[in-house]
Amino acid sequence: MNQIKYGHDRFFKSVFSGKEEARDFLLNHLPESVVGLLDLDSLEPGKDTFVDQELRESLSDLIYQVYTKTDSQAYVYVLFEHKSHPEPLIALHLLRYMVRIWEHRVKQGVGRYLPPIIPLVVYHGLETWTADDRFSHLFDPNSELGPFLPEFRFLLFDLSRFGDEEIKGAAKSRVALLLLKYIFRDELAARLPGIFQLLKELEEVSSGLEYLITILNYLASNSDKIAKNTLTGLVKEAFTKKGGDLMGTIAEEWLQEGEQRGRLSYAREDLIDILDERFGLVPESVKDRITSMIDLTVLKRLLRKAAIMNSIDEFQNLLINGELEKAG
């Protein structure tokens, strides 16, 4: 169970690219008038992405193909804003990506009509969302050229505007959305016990074990609002029971691995620090080699060597010559 760095976008996609989770999310958070038009049992998550490379640090997307209840095809296009501030040009980005979806369909061959696309923006930042949900509001409202401007609206799902009890759905979906809601916020630690309680609904589900690891990795990788020892205590309190259950065992293993990862990280940093203190600027090739090491014993041996060697070149030769196992 190696730790994987889970960005906000990767976490969102890892949950809501699943068919059941996608259906649950849309059923509970699209307007009832829209849900009433869709046959969500026909929902199929797509594999394509339409976000520009330069915007992937702040935006990611999911596309769902669905049939309406009149048997025509439609899409729900979800754009996830995963920075802590809103994107004022989000409607322009949406238009660009919607056109790409239609162009993609044209290449595949369509009938007389293009399929409608329901654009949904999911936002979990700290700042209040102020961008208007109408594309026409990107233009001068006093312009007399209004009839020539394209127009559409997007749906906004701003997690900060919802009370916890208003975030509906099955446990897996609710846990993901609540974590995204609080990940930037000071009250994250106070909210985690309640969020972990929801996870207990997944104890008898095999996917619940994998999901627990996903959550722990996401929290460890992305939040500076909760100290590691606090997270450790919350996990133990929530999942470690007398006699031991599978969820508790998995949590304990993750915590143990987390401690090992911590020791490795500190050992690498100490080694680079002592080299920097003794010899000045450490070459990037040496830093890269050190940060890729996963053997704590070898790192400790190299730390002792770094304290007595005469030059960075001598230390670099030790790395190049592959004498790590013999160091000591």
Secondary structure per residue as TSV (DSSP state, phi and psi in degrees):
chain	resnum	aa	ss	phi	psi
A	1	M	-	360.0	70.7
A	2	N	-	-72.2	144.4
A	3	Q	-	-71.9	136.7
A	4	I	-	-115.6	135.5
A	5	K	-	-74.9	116.0
A	6	Y	-	-99.5	107.9
A	7	G	-	-71.9	166.2
A	8	H	H	-59.5	-40.6
A	9	D	H	-66.6	-42.8
A	10	R	H	-64.5	-39.6
A	11	F	H	-63.4	-47.2
A	12	F	H	-57.6	-47.4
A	13	K	H	-68.1	-37.4
A	14	S	H	-61.6	-28.9
A	15	V	H	-88.2	-52.1
A	16	F	H	-94.2	7.7
A	17	S	T	-87.9	-7.4
A	18	G	S	-76.6	141.6
A	19	K	H	-61.6	-47.2
A	20	E	H	-66.1	-41.7
A	21	E	H	-67.7	-39.0
A	22	A	H	-62.4	-45.7
A	23	R	H	-62.9	-43.3
A	24	D	H	-61.8	-43.6
A	25	F	H	-62.8	-49.3
A	26	L	H	-69.2	-38.2
A	27	L	H	-59.8	-38.1
A	28	N	H	-92.9	-16.2
A	29	H	H	-128.6	-3.4
A	30	L	S	-81.5	152.8
A	31	P	-	-58.0	145.1
A	32	E	H	-56.6	-35.5
A	33	S	H	-63.9	-33.1
A	34	V	H	-77.7	-45.7
A	35	V	H	-55.6	-37.6
A	36	G	T	-64.1	-19.1
A	37	L	T	-91.4	-15.6
A	38	L	E	-106.3	145.4
A	39	D	E	-95.1	87.9
A	40	L	E	-68.5	-14.5
A	41	D	E	-68.8	-18.8
A	42	S	E	-91.1	1.4
A	43	L	E	-61.7	135.5
A	44	E	E	-136.8	118.4
A	45	P	E	-66.7	137.7
A	46	G	-	-90.1	166.1
A	47	K	-	-103.7	-9.4
A	48	D	-	-79.7	152.8
A	49	T	-	-125.6	146.5
A	50	F	-	-124.1	4.1
A	51	V	-	-76.3	137.7
A	52	D	-	-64.5	146.5
A	53	Q	G	-55.6	-42.1
A	54	E	G	-71.1	-14.0
A	55	L	G	-105.2	2.7
A	56	R	T	-71.1	-14.2
A	57	E	T	-73.2	-19.9
A	58	S	T	-120.9	-18.5
A	59	L	E	-131.2	144.2
A	60	S	E	-140.2	169.1
A	61	D	E	-141.9	156.7
A	62	L	E	-135.6	140.3
A	63	I	E	-124.2	134.1
A	64	Y	E	-119.6	132.1
A	65	Q	E	-96.7	134.6
A	66	V	E	-149.4	153.5
A	67	Y	E	-100.0	147.1
A	68	T	E	-81.0	170.5
A	69	K	T	-73.9	-6.6
A	70	T	T	-99.1	10.3
A	71	D	S	75.2	21.1
A	72	S	-	-100.7	155.4
A	73	Q	E	-85.9	146.1
A	74	A	E	-146.9	170.8
A	75	Y	E	-129.1	148.2
A	76	V	E	-112.3	119.7
A	77	Y	E	-109.5	117.3
A	78	V	E	-106.0	120.8
A	79	L	E	-107.3	121.1
A	80	F	E	-103.3	115.9
A	81	E	E	-90.2	107.9
A	82	H	-	-114.1	26.0
A	83	K	S	-98.4	169.8
A	84	S	S	-85.2	6.7
A	85	H	S	-136.2	150.5
A	86	P	-	-75.6	152.9
A	87	E	-	-96.3	112.3
A	88	P	T	-65.6	-24.0
A	89	L	T	-98.7	23.4
A	90	I	H	-58.1	-35.3
A	91	A	H	-65.8	-36.6
A	92	L	H	-66.4	-43.2
A	93	H	H	-61.0	-43.0
A	94	L	H	-60.0	-44.5
A	95	L	H	-59.8	-43.8
A	96	R	H	-59.2	-45.4
A	97	Y	H	-73.5	-32.9
A	98	M	H	-66.1	-39.5
A	99	V	H	-62.6	-39.0
A	100	R	H	-63.9	-37.8
A	101	I	H	-63.3	-45.2
A	102	W	H	-64.6	-40.9
A	103	E	H	-61.6	-39.5
A	104	H	H	-61.1	-42.0
A	105	R	H	-67.7	-37.8
A	106	V	H	-61.1	-40.5
A	107	K	H	-63.9	-33.2
A	108	Q	H	-76.5	-21.2
A	109	G	-	99.0	117.7
A	110	V	-	-125.6	167.4
A	111	G	-	-80.0	-144.0
A	112	R	S	-69.6	-32.0
A	113	Y	S	-115.8	147.2
A	114	L	-	-75.4	147.4
A	115	P	-	-73.0	139.2
A	116	P	-	-67.2	149.4
A	117	I	E	-122.2	127.1
A	118	I	E	-97.9	107.9
A	119	P	E	-86.5	132.0
A	120	L	E	-129.5	126.6
A	121	V	E	-106.2	125.3
A	122	V	E	-106.1	125.4
A	123	Y	E	-129.7	136.1
A	124	H	-	-134.0	25.6
A	125	G	-	-80.9	176.2
A	126	L	S	-81.8	-38.2
A	127	E	S	-72.6	148.8
A	128	T	-	-65.9	133.6
A	129	W	-	-72.9	124.9
A	130	T	-	-119.4	-15.7
A	131	A	S	-65.7	136.2
A	132	D	-	-70.1	150.2
A	133	D	S	-87.6	6.5
A	134	R	B	-108.3	132.0
A	135	F	G	-62.0	-35.8
A	136	S	G	-62.9	-18.4
A	137	H	G	-76.8	-1.1
A	138	L	G	-81.5	-6.1
A	139	F	S	-110.3	162.5
A	140	D	-	-60.3	118.4
A	141	P	T	-66.7	-16.7
A	142	N	T	-90.6	0.3
A	143	S	-	-67.4	139.3
A	144	E	T	-84.3	2.4
A	145	L	T	-95.6	14.7
A	146	G	G	-49.2	-42.4
A	147	P	G	-60.7	-17.9
A	148	F	G	-97.3	0.9
A	149	L	S	-92.2	138.3
A	150	P	-	-67.6	153.0
A	151	E	-	-145.0	136.8
A	152	F	-	-160.3	167.0
A	153	R	B	-121.6	150.3
A	154	F	-	-115.3	154.8
A	155	L	E	-87.0	137.1
A	156	L	E	-112.1	124.4
A	157	F	E	-113.2	89.5
A	158	D	E	-94.5	108.2
A	159	L	G	-60.5	-29.1
A	160	S	G	-68.6	-18.8
A	161	R	G	-86.7	-4.2
A	162	F	S	-108.0	133.4
A	163	G	-	-68.6	157.0
A	164	D	G	-56.8	-37.0
A	165	E	G	-71.4	-15.9
A	166	E	G	-87.8	-9.9
A	167	I	-	-86.6	102.3
A	168	K	-	-97.2	171.0
A	169	G	S	121.4	-174.1
A	170	A	-	-71.6	166.3
A	171	A	H	-56.9	-44.6
A	172	K	H	-61.6	-44.4
A	173	S	H	-66.5	-44.6
A	174	R	H	-64.0	-42.5
A	175	V	H	-59.1	-47.2
A	176	A	H	-60.7	-46.2
A	177	L	H	-68.7	-37.0
A	178	L	H	-68.2	-39.0
A	179	L	H	-63.9	-42.6
A	180	L	H	-64.2	-35.4
A	181	K	H	-64.0	-40.5
A	182	Y	H	-103.4	-2.0
A	183	I	T	-61.0	-29.8
A	184	F	T	-93.8	-3.1
A	185	R	S	-103.8	150.1
A	186	D	T	-64.6	-25.3
A	187	E	T	-85.4	9.5
A	188	L	H	-53.3	-49.9
A	189	A	H	-59.2	-38.9
A	190	A	H	-69.4	-26.5
A	191	R	H	-87.8	-20.7
A	192	L	H	-61.1	-40.2
A	193	P	H	-55.8	-43.1
A	194	G	H	-65.8	-38.1
A	195	I	H	-66.5	-42.3
A	196	F	H	-64.7	-30.2
A	197	Q	H	-61.8	-36.8
A	198	L	H	-62.2	-34.2
A	199	L	H	-63.7	-25.1
A	200	K	G	-63.5	-19.5
A	201	E	G	-66.6	-17.4
A	202	L	G	-97.7	3.7
A	203	E	T	-59.0	-33.2
A	204	E	T	-92.9	5.3
A	205	V	S	-105.7	127.6
A	206	S	H	-58.7	-36.2
A	207	S	H	-68.9	-17.6
A	208	G	H	-62.6	-32.8
A	209	L	H	-66.3	-46.9
A	210	E	H	-63.8	-37.7
A	211	Y	H	-67.0	-37.3
A	212	L	H	-59.5	-43.8
A	213	I	H	-64.7	-40.4
A	214	T	H	-57.4	-44.5
A	215	I	H	-65.6	-45.7
A	216	L	H	-62.6	-41.7
A	217	N	H	-64.8	-39.6
A	218	Y	H	-63.6	-46.2
A	219	L	H	-63.4	-44.1
A	220	A	H	-67.1	-30.6
A	221	S	H	-85.1	-24.0
A	222	N	H	-125.1	-8.3
A	223	S	-	-114.1	130.4
A	224	D	S	-103.3	12.5
A	225	K	S	-94.3	-4.1
A	226	I	S	-139.2	126.4
A	227	A	-	-71.8	151.0
A	228	K	H	-58.7	-41.9
A	229	N	H	-67.1	-29.3
A	230	T	H	-68.5	-45.1
A	231	L	H	-60.9	-42.3
A	232	T	H	-57.5	-47.2
A	233	G	H	-63.0	-41.2
A	234	L	H	-65.1	-40.6
A	235	V	H	-65.1	-45.5
A	236	K	H	-62.6	-42.2
A	237	E	H	-64.2	-38.1
A	238	A	H	-79.1	-36.1
A	239	F	H	-119.3	-15.6
A	240	T	-	-94.5	112.3
A	241	K	-	-112.2	157.2
A	242	K	T	-60.7	134.1
A	243	G	T	90.6	-20.3
A	244	G	-	77.8	126.3
A	245	D	-	-119.7	174.2
A	246	L	H	-65.7	-41.0
A	247	M	H	-63.4	-41.7
A	248	G	H	-63.1	-40.5
A	249	T	H	-63.3	-45.5
A	250	I	H	-60.6	-43.9
A	251	A	H	-62.4	-42.6
A	252	E	H	-63.0	-42.1
A	253	E	H	-62.9	-41.4
A	254	W	H	-62.2	-42.2
A	255	L	H	-64.3	-40.8
A	256	Q	H	-63.5	-43.2
A	257	E	H	-64.6	-34.8
A	258	G	H	-62.9	-39.4
A	259	E	H	-65.2	-40.8
A	260	Q	H	-64.6	-41.1
A	261	R	H	-62.8	-37.7
A	262	G	H	-63.8	-43.6
A	263	R	H	-63.5	-40.7
A	264	L	H	-61.8	-44.6
A	265	S	H	-61.6	-45.3
A	266	Y	H	-64.6	-40.1
A	267	A	H	-64.4	-41.3
A	268	R	H	-63.3	-45.5
A	269	E	H	-63.0	-41.2
A	270	D	H	-62.9	-41.0
A	271	L	H	-64.5	-45.8
A	272	I	H	-64.5	-39.1
A	273	D	H	-62.6	-44.0
A	274	I	H	-69.5	-34.6
A	275	L	H	-65.7	-41.7
A	276	D	H	-65.7	-40.1
A	277	E	H	-66.0	-38.8
A	278	R	H	-85.4	-36.5
A	279	F	H	-121.6	1.3
A	280	G	S	86.2	-149.1
A	281	L	S	-58.4	126.1
A	282	V	-	-90.1	127.7
A	283	P	-	-55.5	144.5
A	284	E	H	-60.5	-34.3
A	285	S	H	-62.9	-36.3
A	286	V	H	-70.0	-43.6
A	287	K	H	-60.0	-44.0
A	288	D	H	-61.7	-41.1
A	289	R	H	-64.9	-41.8
A	290	I	H	-66.8	-45.5
A	291	T	H	-70.2	-13.9
A	292	S	T	-91.4	-6.1
A	293	M	-	-75.4	139.7
A	294	I	-	-123.7	5.0
A	295	D	-	-101.9	108.0
A	296	L	H	-64.3	-34.9
A	297	T	H	-63.5	-44.5
A	298	V	H	-63.5	-41.6
A	299	L	H	-61.0	-39.8
A	300	K	H	-66.5	-38.4
A	301	R	H	-63.9	-42.1
A	302	L	H	-67.0	-32.8
A	303	L	H	-62.0	-41.4
A	304	R	H	-66.3	-39.8
A	305	K	H	-63.2	-42.0
A	306	A	H	-61.2	-28.0
A	307	A	H	-74.9	-19.3
A	308	I	H	-118.4	-9.7
A	309	M	-	-72.8	156.8
A	310	N	S	-91.3	-19.0
A	311	S	-	-157.1	161.2
A	312	I	H	-67.4	-29.6
A	313	D	H	-65.1	-38.5
A	314	E	H	-64.1	-41.3
A	315	F	H	-67.2	-41.3
A	316	Q	H	-63.7	-37.9
A	317	N	H	-62.9	-35.4
A	318	L	H	-60.7	-40.8
A	319	L	H	-68.1	-44.5
A	320	I	H	-65.6	-37.0
A	321	N	T	-81.1	0.5
A	322	G	T	66.5	34.3
A	323	E	-	-96.4	21.7
A	324	L	G	-61.2	-39.8
A	325	E	G	-67.6	-25.2
A	326	K	G	-93.6	-5.8
A	327	A	-	-65.4	136.6
A	328	G	-	142.2	360.0
